[in-house]
């Protein structure tokens, strides 16, 4: 056998070993998550490993073929859309949202811009004040369903930010929902078409949707007891903040585009959303990009976002330094005792010497 053949055989053995190690670690993490359905999906330098499990019997459709609710992890798609619209010259991140939603209204001395809305620095609260009375009776099923788009916009136009935009970070579903309606107004394009045409279709995400279609395609969520089913999420006027659902494979495709943006139709936007943009927290240790949380990891940095709905939990993350993307999904309402997010975070943050 030649030296080249020896090297090829050795490389092939190492790849198989890494794949086996990845599968074993994913299986261990799946078993540690107490939820009816659990999926952990890993891509490392384009090589994919997916493991499924859960406390419930396997559904008729394999768990890795179902779409899962992303909740707030949908914001990573909204941020990518905004970055693409800015790169194309359609909009500017410094455009005041008020001027785009109501051109006749003066924007004010310190207006909330599109970037403020996306980065949770707009001064808006997590949700509109009048959201809670209508949501509380449906808090464990569908609290957003009866708060439509026009009500979100109306609440924003009459809101008084608690802090001057750009001065403080406060996570806000309200702000990102407003951003979505602002992009719709600015482009004169409905949200679903705008996101599909500019993000989902260019990235080849055919198994990603903005609304449920039925039990043959959508995973069923569960309440905290892990046994009581929850209805499919209907998001009302908060589409940009949490409407998406996708299969594990589509989610890996989405994350792999962030790892390897070159050659993608969204290359510039994909690179932009990896750029650290602001700091917050004690000693300004928490770093964020336009759309991702950005944390140090063993030997590098990681990007991630978490999402939760009334019955499902999602973790999306990637590490350019190790070429790793990781998806974690579970069909049980998130709680402080949740083990999916810590397990996924630990897998992604581990060093290259200890591959996922």
N, C-alpha and C positions, 0 to 999 in steps of 0.2 A: 504494500500500500504506500502511495506517495505521501510526502509531507502535507500537500494540500488536502489529500483525502483524509488523512489523520485529523487535520484541523477541522474539516467539514463534519466529520463524525463526532468530534468532541463538541463542536458548537451545537450540533443537532441534539446530542445527549443533554447539554446544559439547558437548551430550550425546553426539552421534555421535562427535565427536572424542575425548572422554574414553573412550568405549567402544572405539574403535579403538586408542587408546594403551594401554588396559588389556589388550586382547587381544594386542598386540605384546609387551608386557612379560611377560605370562604365557607366551607361546610361547617367548620367549628363556629364561625360567627353566626351563621344561619341558625344553628341549634341553640345558640344563646339568646335568641330573640323570641320573646313570648308574644306571638301574634298569629292569627289564623293563616296568613299567607306571608311569606318572606322571600325576597329575591335580592341577591347580591351579585352584581355584574362588574367584572374587572376587564379593562383593556390595558395591556402593557406593551408598548411599542407595536400596537396594532393587533396583538394576539389576545383574543377574548376568552374569558372564562366566566361561566354563569352557573350559579348554584341556587336551588330553590328548596323551600321547605315550609314548615309552619305547623301549628297545632291542629288545624282543620284538615279533613281529608282532601286530597288533591281535587281541584275543580275539573269539570268536563274539558275545559280548554286549559292547556298547560299554563302554569303560572307565568312563565317567561314570555308568553305570547299575548298576555292581557295588557291593557292600558291601565296605568295607575295614576291617581290624582297627584299632581305636583304641588298644589297649594302655592305657597310663596316662592318656591323654586321656579315658578313661571316667570318671576321677575327677571331672571337671567336672559330670557328670550326678549323681553321688553327692552332691557338695556342694550342688547345687541341690535335690535331694531333701531333704537335711538342713535346708536353709534353709526349705523349704516346711513341713516337719513342725514346726519351731520356730515359724514364723509362725502356723500353725494352732493352736498351743497343745498339740499332741500330745506334744511333748517339749521339753526345754530343752537348750541347748548346754552347760550346766553339769552335766547329769546324769552321774553316774559310770557308765562302761560296765559295770564289774563288777556293780553292783547290778541292772542290767537283764538281764545274762546269767545271773547266779546270785544271786537275791535273798537266799539264805541265807548268802552269804559277806559278811563285813564289807568295805566298800570300801577301808578303810585311811585313813591320815592325809592322803595326797596322791594321790587317785585320778586316773586318766586319764579325762577327760571326753569327751563326744562331739566337742566342738570341738577338743580336743587331738588326737584321732585323725584328724580331717579335715585339720588344719593341720600335721601332721607334727611336733607338739611333745609327743607322748605319752611320749617316752623309750624307745619300742620300737625295735628294730633294723629294718633294711630288710626282713628275712625271718626267720622263726623259725629257731633254731639247728638243729633237726632237719629242716629243709626240704632242706638241701643234699645229704645222702647219697642220698636218693631221687631228687633232681632231676638230679644230675650225669650219670647215664647218658642222660638225655633233654634235656640242656641246649640243644641246637641244634634240638630238635623241639617237645617239649611238657613243659617242666619242672614246670608247675603241675598237670597233669592228674590226678596220683595223690596229691594232698594235699587231702583233702575238707574240707568245712565244719566238721565236728565236731573235726577235728584242729586247725584254725585256732583255734577257740574254746578248746580244751584247752591249746594252747600259750600263748594269752594269759593264761588264768587261773593258769597256773603261772609266768608270766614275771616277772622282776624288772627294771623299767625301769632303764636305765643312767644316766638323769638324772631328776631330779624333773620330773614333767609340767608343761609350761608354761614351762620355763626354757631349753630349747635346741631348735633346729630340726634335724631329721634326716629326710630323705625316707624314707618307709616304706610299701611295699606291704602289709606285715603290718598296720599300724595301720588303713589304710582298709578292708582286708578285714574286720578285726574290727568296724569301724564298721558295715559292711553287715549282719553277723550280729546286731549289737546292735539295729539298726533293725528287723530281722525279728522278733527276740524281743519288742521293745517294742510292736510293732503286731500281732503274731500273724499276719503276712502273709508268704507266700513272696517272696523277693527279686524274681523276675521280675515277679510281679503287682504288687508294691509300686512298683517303678520304672515299670512300664508305666502303671498307673492314675494315678500322681501326677505323672509327668514326660513320658513319651513320648506318651501319648494326648492330654493337655491341649495339648501343643505341636504336635500333628499330625504326629508323627514315625513314619509308617507303615513307612518303609524303614530302620528301626533295629532291631537284634535283639541278643539276648544269646548266641546260639549259631549256628554255621554251618549252612547248609541245603543247600549243594551248589554245583557249579561254575557253574550258571546264574545264581546270585545273588551268590556270594562270589568276590572276587579271590584269586588264588593267590600266596602269598608265596614268596620265594626266599632262599637263604642268601647269605653274603657274596660268593660267586663270581658272583652275578647270574644263574645258570643252573639251579642245583639247586633244585627246588621243595621247599617245606616243607609239612607237613600243616596243616590248619586248626587254629587255636588252641582248646584246651580248657583252661579256667582253673581247674577244681577248685573249691576253697573261696575263691578270690580274686576272685569275680565283681564285687564293688563296686570293686575296684582296677583291673580291666582287661578286662572281658568284652565290651564293646560293639563292634559293627561297624555301619557305616552307609554309605549312598550319599553322594556329594559334595553332592547337593541337600538331603538331610535335614540334613547338617552345616551348610550355609548357613542353613537354616531355624532350627536350634538357635541359631546365633550371632546371627542377625537378631533373635531374641527378646530377646537380651541388649542389643542396640543400641536396641530400641524396646519396652521392657517394658510401657508403658502399654496397657491394654486386654487384656493377656494374663491368663489364669487364674492364672498364676504371677508376676504383676507384682511383688508384695512380695519374693518370693524372688529374682527376677531382679535387682532393685535391690540386695538385700542382698549377693549374691555379687560385686557390683562395688565394695563398700566395702573400702578398705584396712584390714587387720586386724592385721598384725604386720610387724616388720622383722627382718632378719637380715643376716649377712655382715659384711665389713669396714666399719666405720663405720655399720652398720645401713642400708646403701644398698639392699639387696634388699627390696622391698615385696611383700607377698602379701595376697590377699583370703582368704575362706574356702576358695576352691578354685582361683583363678587366680594365676599369676605376673603381676606388675604392674610394668611398666618404663616409664621415660620414653621418649618418641619425639619426632621433630621436630615441635615445636609442640603437643605434647599427651602423652597416655599411652596405652599399649597393654596389653591383657590377652591372655595366651596360655598354652597348655599343649602339651606334646609327648608323644607316645606311641610305644612301639616294642614289637614282638613278635619272635618268632624269624625272621620273614620280611617284616615290613612296618613302615613308619614313617608317623606322622601328625603334622601340625601344625594346631592350631586357634587362631585369634586374632581379636580385634576391637578397633576403636578408636572409641569414642563420639564423639570430637571431629571425626572425618572421616566418620562413618557407614559405616565400612568393616569388612567381615568377610572373612577369608581362610582357606581350607582348602588344605593341602598333603598329598598322599598318594603313597606309593611302595611298590612290592612288592619291596623288598630289605632284608635285615637292616641295622639301623642300625650305623654305625661312625663313628669320629672323622673320617673323610674324607668323610662324608655331606655332600652339597650341598643336599639338599632343605630341611633346617631353616634353614641360613643364608640360602638364597634366599628362603624364605617370610618369615623374620624381617625381612629387608631390605625386602621389598615392603611389609609391613605398617607398618614403622616410618618409611617415607618420608613426607615432608611433604605437605600438601594441595596445595602448589604443584606437586608432581610426582606426580600421582595414579598409583595402581597400574595 
